[in-house]
Amino acid sequence: MTERTAHGASGAGLRKIVYYQEDVLSENGQSPVQSVRRATVAAVVSNPWAGTGPETDLSTAAEDLAPLLARVLTDRLLEGLGGAEQIEAFGKAAIVGTAGEIEHAGALIHTPFFGNLVREFLEGSSIICFADDRAEPGQPLVVPMWHKTHAATRSHYQTITTRVNDGPRADEIVVVVAASTGPRPHPRIGDRNTDPVVTSAILQGAPA
């Protein structure tokens, strides 16, 4: 993180960053077909809309905060996973504290000011799959991921669980970016682009 980014993050109410990483070494007693490292980066940030009602416009604060979070989170993810060229799958998530609306979580991740930048920084082109929730501090959230340039590639459909032990507090939001350097350990269930045509009528014996 650059000094300028760090200063901006502090001024935006960023309390902490939590990085989690796992190396998949074995599945069902055998080494994966590809050595895979998966990670999440979570930013715990003050909810800029805490105490406001459903009539509140969320766009201005989202446009200010979301790009900063996208930069901070992807910088840490790229550092941990060895650069964008190593990353094959990605996902995003947000958990809003109990005093916030679920829309507050969505306002930070379901916007081009976040999603477009995460996609750019991680050198992807797919729509980013996501999860969001409202929860007490320490609640885990399962974050889905898929291939960053070929979303129909089933081998990269996978999840990783993220958790911040003391966040989000009631007036905070946890924003997450997740990534993987490869597919599931032993992918072998085909691909959406090469699947046969299947309908209920075909399964009952009608011609394709």
Beta strands, then each sheet from edge to edge (+ up, - down):
strand 1: 14-24
strand 2: 36-46
strand 3: 89-96
strand 4: 129-134
strand 5: 141-147
strand 6: 158-162
strand 7: 172-180
sheet 1: 1+ 2- 7+ 3- 4-
sheet 2: 1+ 2- 7+ 3- 5+ 6-
end
